[in-house]
């Protein structure tokens, strides 16, 4: 099996419990919105080069999810819509989850795949590779 590194430093593909995940490491940006936005663009270009749909795990631990960050992320996922098989987000506060859900539900075209939020990264990864 051959793996490369994505712009965020994750192995691609990342193998987990018999499945493949694409990890978007958007955590630990704290208040560095410009750095996060740059990484989102790089990841978007990286994912756009692939023809398959991906199980995407997003880490937001230690990143401040301001309205600007939430808007940029939702727009980012909207542009990646055709590459999303399943999407899970970890590290979001209760308020951020509500804002993200609301804005993700308003995407046009809507996301065609399931989105889930988890506090435990391992549970989130397990959900991604589980069928059904």
Secondary structure, 3 states (H helix, E strand, C coil): CCCEECCCCCEECEEECCEEEEEEECCCCECCHHHHHHHHHHHHHHHHCCCCCEEEEEECCCECCCHHHHHHHHHHHHHCHHHEEEEEEECCCHHHHHHHHHHHHCCCCCCCCCEEEECCHHHHHHHHHCCC
